[in-house]
Amino acid sequence: MEDDPVKNYEKAVAECESFLKADFAYNSERGIWPSTNRVITRMLGTRHDLGKAYQELYEQLHSHPQALESFLDMLVFLPVGWSPEKAVKARQDREELVLINRQIASLASQLAGLLSRRAELQETSGFSSETHYHVLDVLKDAAEHNHHFSLYVEDELDALHNQYDLKYWPTLSDYVEALAADALRAKVFADNPVTAAATDSRKPGLSDFLRAYYSKIEEHSVAGGGLIPATFRLSDAALASLLNCVLDLGPDRLMTAESVKRFRQGERSRRSR
């Protein structure tokens, strides 16, 4: 019978696994995405744990062309980019970028002061060191090995250099001071919604991955230009079992339906403040 729960269960598992096997074969034949294939291997090896989640996926997505495939493809790639360890690394990168901008601001400001003092000494002391004094001279030296510059830009730049004397150009110290000011006012932000979501909380943890998951769902939704319908909702238990598998979490770190529910409630509370 069409509504036989056993047959429906078996059909859902077979359909989901067929997509996973096709992805695995595609990657293997081309020698690409070995990390993704490791995720697929885990999923294919834990059918008993994932069967109910597959059934939910199939029931909600099989009537939407390619939506089930889109979801599974997103799911197996998600830990490649946003495992908890990679979320920690992303936070470290963000902190380093903030620190580097501060260092650039400080060092560039110091350099600007030195350049200004050098120019003053060369104009008033009776000594010279035959160093650069024009920003375009620095630019030409910096582009010495860039053949695109020499072929397409250098002649026009030389013409401007000859057309306008030094008073029309910033001094070297002005130029470097602008770099200092730019670094000082820099604001570090995520380049995409998934990165923003996965690094949003102050402390790293599995909540990072859940935020990345929900952000990816939004990105792959019909409203976001994808294929997953707005009505799609996995149960907390199904989501926990899928994420436990793709992340290969040990027994002491497993997500549960209750922990996923607490996360969702916490996110709603946080957004409403």
N, C-alpha and C positions, 0 to 999 in steps of 0.2 A: 504494500500500500504506500501511496505517496507520502502520507503523514506518519508512517512508521518511524518512531524515534530512533530506533537502531539503524535503520537504513539512512535516515537523514544525518545521523552522527557520522556514519561511515562515508557518506558522500561528502560531507563537509571536510573531514580529515583528508580524504583523497584529493579533493579540489585544492586545498591549501598546500598540501605536500607536492602536488604537481607543479605549482608555481615555483616553490622552493627548489625542486629538483631541476627545473628548467634554468633557473638563475645559476645554480651550482654548475651545471653543464656549460652554460655560456661562459662563465668566468674561467672554468678549468680549461676549456678549449683555447682560450686566448691568453692564458697565464696571467690573469688580472684578479685583483681583489681577493687575495688569499685570506685576509682577515674576515671578510664577509662570508667566505665559504666556511670558515670555522664556526661562525654563528649559525649558518644553515645546517651544518653537520650536527651541532648540538640540538637544534630544533627537530631535525629528522630522527634523532636518537631518543627523544623524550615525548613520543607521541601520546603516551598515557597521561602525562602531566598537562599536555597542551590541547587534548582533544576537545574539552568543553569550550576552551577559548576559540578554537577553530570553528566550532559549531556556532558560536555567537557571531564570529566574523562572517561566516558564510550566510547565515540567516539575514544579516543586515546589509551585506554588500553584493551578494551574487546577482541581484537584479540590476545593479548599476555597472554598466560596461567598464571593465578594466579597473574598477575601484578596489576590488579585493587584491589584485596584483599590485596596484599602487601602494596599498597599505603594507603589504608584506615586504615589498621592496624598500619602503621607507624604514620599516622596523629592523631589517637586517643590517641596514647601513647606519642606523642611529648609534649603536655602541662604538662603531669605528670612529666616529667624530666626537661623541659625547659620553664616553664612559666616565664614571666618577673620577678616575685618574686624570683624564684629559680635561675635565672641568677644573680640577686643582691646578693643572698646568696653565690653563687659560687665565685663571686668577693671578698666577705668578707672572705671566706675560703682561697682564694689565698693570700690575704693580711696578714691574720693571720699566714699562713705557712711561708711567708717571714719573718715576725716579730719573730716567734718562732725560726727559724734558726739563726737569728741574736742574740737572747737571749742565745741560746745554745752555739754559738761561744764565746760569752762574758763570760758566766758563766763557761763553760768548761775550758777556758783559765785561769780564776781565780782559779778554782779547781786544774788545773795542777800545778800552781805556789804554792799553799798550800801543795799539795802532795810532791812536790820537796823539799820545806822547811822542811816539817815534816821528810822526809827521812834524810835530812842533820842533823837535830837536834838529831835524834835517833842514828846517827852514831858518832856524835862529842860531845854531851852534857853530856853523862853519864846517860841519862834517856831514857826510852823506854815506849811505850804505848801498846805493843803487838797487833798492828794492821797489816793488810795485807801489804805484801811487794812484793808479786809475783802475776802477772796477772792471773795465773792459779788458785790460791787460791780464788781470787775474782770470777772467772768463776764457780768454783765448788759450792761456796756459793750461787751464783745467780741461779744455776740450782738445788738447793736442792730439790725442789718439782716437778722437771721434771723427771718422771720415765724413759722416753726414754733416757735421758742423762745418768742416773745411770745404765741402762741396756746395752746400746750400745756404750757409748762414754767414760765414766769415767775411766775405766781400761786402755784404750789406752792412755788417757790423763795423767794418773798417771805414766805410763811407760815413756812418753816423759818428764814429770816433773823430774823423777829420772835420766833419761839419760843425760839431758843437764842442767848444773848449771845456776845460775842466769844471767851470762854475755850473754847468748844466747837469753834472752827474753827482751822485752821492759819493762821499768820501768812503774809503775802506772802513773806517770806524763807524760811519753811519750805516753801512751795509751790514756789518757784523752786529751792530746794536739792534737792527731790525730782526735778525735771527734770534737774538736774545729775547726780544719782546714777544716774538711769535711763539717761542717755546714756553715763555712764562704764562701766557694766556691760554695755552693749549688745554682743551678738555678731552679726556680720553673717554671714548664711547664705543660700544659694540657696533660692528659693521652690519649685523643682520639680527633679526628677531630671535633666532635660536640661540646665538651666542649671548645675547642680552638676557634671555630667559634662564639659561644654564648657569649664569654667573651672577644672578640677581641677589641671592641671599648673602649674608655676611660670612657664613661658615659653609664650607663644602660638605656634601653628603649626597645620599641617594635622591634627595629632593631636587637636586640639580638635574638629574636625569629625567625625573618626572616632568619638570618644567620644560626640558628640551623636547620630551615626547609630545606634550600638549601643544607646544609651539609648532612642532612639525605637523601635527594633525591639522592645525589651523592653516598652515602653509599649503597642505595638500588637499584642503577642502575645496568644494565648488566655489565658495565665496573668495577663496584665495587664488583661484585660477586652476585648481586641481580637480580631482575626480571624486573625492570622498564627500558624501552628502551631509548636509547640516544636521540631519537626524541621527547620525552615527554616534553611538555611545556604547563603549564596552563596560561591562560590570567591573567593579573593583577587583573581584576575584580573578576574572579573566585577564585583566591588565597585569595584575601582580604575577600571575603564572608566566605570561609572555615575557615580561621584563626580567624576571628571575632567570629565565632560560637564556635570553640573549646576552645578559650581563654575566652569566655563569657565576651567580652569587653562591657563596658557601652557606651551609646551614645556619650559621650565626648571623647572617646578614639578610636573610630572605625577606622580601616584601610580603605582606599579607593583605587581604582585602581590607582589614581594619586600618592598616598603615596608609594604604592608598586613600581610603575615605578621610582619615585625619588630614592628609595632605590637601585634599580638595577643599575641605572645610577651612583649613588654615589659609589657603590661597583666597578663598572668597572673603574671609574676614580681613585679610591684609589689603585686598583691593578696595574694600568698602570704607577704609579709614580715610 
